[in-house]
Amino acid sequence: MLTRIDRLQMAVPDRSLAARGWVSLLGAEHAGEDRLTGLAAQRSRYRLGDGFVELLEPDGAGPLADVVKKRGAHLFAAGAATADLDALHARLRGRGVEPLAEGGQLHLDASAAGGHGLRLVLSADVPLPSVGAIDCLYEVTNLVRDSKAAVDVCAALMGLDPEAFVAIESSHYGYDGTLTLFDPDRLDRFELITPRVAENTMGRFLARFGESLYMAFAESGELSAVAERVAEAGLGHTLVPPGEPGAGGAPHTLFLHPAALGGMMLGLSRRGFAWTWSGHPERVEGSA
């Protein structure tokens, strides 16, 4: 029932401070302010790509204040769109889940979303023109202890088709898991993965924060330009050169470290390149 990844929500102690990198590095545009009573949070919305980044700041005692006190600024919720929000709401209720319905959205804490750290904000799918240096968001990564169990719960709850899913593993980063593609012809998905090396970055993150959201990915046609802006600002980033021959020396992936974007890591991949590991490498431009 999900169509695409349409937004990211961050929990932050200071919205203005957290917004700086999104605006200066990626060209995000301010799109409004409101309050989420159920989370006791002030919200700043920014358009980016064909969706949004939402920055939530505590304004009293409540769920958001609790997590910001515990973790500081971080990726709070994965945002997914659906063609029929009412039908999805009915599906959740039929499975005994009653999300917070506020601001025209459904907000599910990790317990409501299956108990594996995947906090969600669900919205009606509204087509929007792309804004800034990314085309679209397409992935949110959820670190879990048992990826198969987490995938089964997610698929059943959200009405996703396991036939579209892609199994993944990485010896370099030390994990395995599943990409829960919402549609076999689109990249949009949750990445549910289990770190297998306790000493690496993902393993340490899981040990410290438990099952939780880790990072997100977007497509961009401006990797080099963004990397230059990040370098000029003296902020952390990793630019990955192409691994395949004949790519003309162009980078295919850029990781923006958490300090660059107010507390969360974002990966940018060259347009179409994510199909390399998403089940259809033949769709990558320039592939044989």
N, C-alpha and C positions, 0 to 999 in steps of 0.2 A: 504493500500500500504506500510505500515511500517512493518518491520520484527523484529527489536529489538532495545533496548536502547544500543547504541554502544560507547557513550562518554559523557563527561561533559565538559563544558567550564566555566572557571572562569575569571572574570575581576578582576585584581589585580594591585596594584601600583608597585609591585616588584616581578617578576617571580621567581627569585632565592630563595627569602625568602618563597614564597608560596609553592614552590616545596619540601621544606625540609621534611614536614610531610608525604607527599605522598610517598617519597622515603624511609625515615627511618622507618616509621610505617607500610607501606603497600607494599613496595618493587617495586614501580613504576620505570620504566627504561626509561631514556631519549631517544627520538626517532626522534629528529630533531627540527630545528628552521626555521621559515619563517615570512613573513609579510602579513597581511590582509589590503590591501590599503583602501578598502571600510569602514573599521572600524578604520583606523589609529592606528593599533595595531601591535606590535611584538608578535609572538606566539611561545611558547615552547610546544612541544608535548611529552607526556609521555605515554608509553604503561602500561596498568594496566588491569588485568583480560583479557577478550578477546576483549578489546577495548582500549580507550584512555582517558586521562585527558589532556585538552588543557588549558594552562595558557596564558591569553591575557593581555598585558601591553601597556598602551597608549604610543605612540611615536609622539604625536602632537595633535592638535585640532581635535575633531571628536566625534563620538558616544561613543566610549569607554572611552575617557577622561571625557566626561560628566557624565557617570554613576559612574565612580570611584571617581570623585570629590564629587558626591552626597552621595554615599553609602560606599565607600572604597571597600575592597575585598569582593566578594560575588559570588554566583552561577549565572552566566550570561545567559547561554543557555543550554537547554536540547538537547542532541545529539541522533538522531534516524537514523537507517539505513533502506534502501529500496532495493529491488531486482532490481529495474529499476529506476534510478535517472532521466533519461530523461523523462520517462513517468510521474513521479511525478511532474517534472518541468512543463510539458505540462498541467497537471491537475490544478496546481496552476495558471498558466497563464489563463486557461479557466475560472477561478473564479475571474479574475481581480487582481491576486496577482503576482507581479514581484519581486522575492527575489533577493538578492545580490548573484550572481554566481561568486565564487572566490575560488581558492585553491582546485578545484574539488568538491566543496560542495555548497549547497544552504543555505544561511543565512537569516532567517526571524526574523525581530524585532517583538515586541509584537503586534503592530498594524497589520502587515501583517499576523500574525498567529491567528488573530481573535479578538484581543483587550482585552484579559483577562490575560495578563501578561506572557503568555507562549512563550518566545523567543526560537527559534529553530535553530539548525544546522543539516542539512540533508546530509547524505553521502551514497555512494554505499555500499552495504553489502559485505564485504570481510572477509571470515572466518580467524580467527587468533588464535594461541595457547594462552592459559592463561598465564599471567605474574603476579608474586607477590602473595599477600596473599588473593586475591579475585578471584573467578571463573568468575564472570560476573556482570555487572551492569544490573538492571532490572526495576528500577522505578525512576521517577523524580516527585516530588510533587509540584503542582501549587496551591497556595492559591487564591481563588476567592470568590466574594461576592454572586454569584448565580451559583452553580455548574451545575445545569441542563442546563442553557443557555450556559455555557462554554463547556460542554460535547457535546451539539448539534453542536456548531460551529466547534469544533475540529474534530468530526466524519465526518462531511460533507467536511471539507477542506482536511483532510488526507485520506479519503476513508476508514475509519475504520468501522467495522461491529458492531453495537450496541448490536447484539445478544451475542457477546462475553464479553460484559461489566459486571462488578460486582458492585452492590451498596454496600457501606460500611458506617458504623457509629462507633463512639467511644465515650462512655460516659466518659471514663478515660481522653482522650485528648480533648474532647469537639468539635467534628466535624462530618459532614456527607458529602457524595459525591459519586464519582464513580471512579472505576479503569477501564481505557479504554484499556483492554487487546488487543494487536495487533493480537493475535492468542489464541484461547481458551485453547491450550495445552502448552502455554508458559507463563511465568510470566511477560514478558516485557509489560510495560504500562506507561501512564501518570496517576498520581493520582490527580484528580481535586476535591478539597475539600473546604468546607466552614466552617470556625471556628464558633462555636455557643456560645463560652464563651469569652467575650471581655477581661476578666482579665487574661486569661491563655497565655502561650507563643505564640501560633499560633494567637490568637486574637490580642495580642499586635503587633505582626509582621505585620499582615494585616493592622492594623490601622496606623502603622508607614510607611510602604513601599507601601501600596496599593496592588492590585492584582499582584502577582509576584511569581517567583520560590522560594521555601523554603528549600528543601533538596533533597537528593537522597538516594537510597538503592542499595545494592549489596549482592550477595551470597558469603559465605566464609566457608571454612572448618577449619579455623584457628582463631576462635573468641577468645579463651583463650590466645593464643600466642600474638595476636594483643593487647588485653587488658593489658597483662603484659608489653609490650613495651610502651604503652601509659602511664601506671602507673609509670614506671621507668623514663619516661621523664617528669613527673609531669604535664601532660596535662589532660584536662577535658574529661571524658567519663562516660557512664552509661552502665553497664553490666546487662542484664535482665535475671534472672533465669527462668527455664522452668515452665510453668503454669500447665502442665499436669503430672499426676503420671507416674512413671516408666521410666522417661527419664534419670535416672542415674546421676542426678545432673549437667548435662552439660548445659551451657547457650545457649539460642536460639537467642538472639539479643544483639548487641553492638552498642551504639550510640557514634560516635566520635564527640565531640563538635567543633564548628567552629575554635577555636584557634589551634586545633590540625592539621587542614588541610588548614591553610592559609586563612580561612574566610568563609567556608561553613560546614554545618553539613552533615555527611554521616552515614547512618545506615547499619550495616552488619547483615544479618540473616543467621542462620544455613541452610545448603543445604536443599532445599525443604520445609522449615518451613513456608515460606510465603504463601503456599497454604492454611494454616490455615484460613486466612481471604480473600482468593482470589477465592472463589467459589468451591474449591475441597479439603476440609480438609482430605478426605480419602487418598490423595496422600502424605500426610506427613508420613515420615518413622516412624514406630512404632505406627501409629494410629490404632484404633480398626477396 
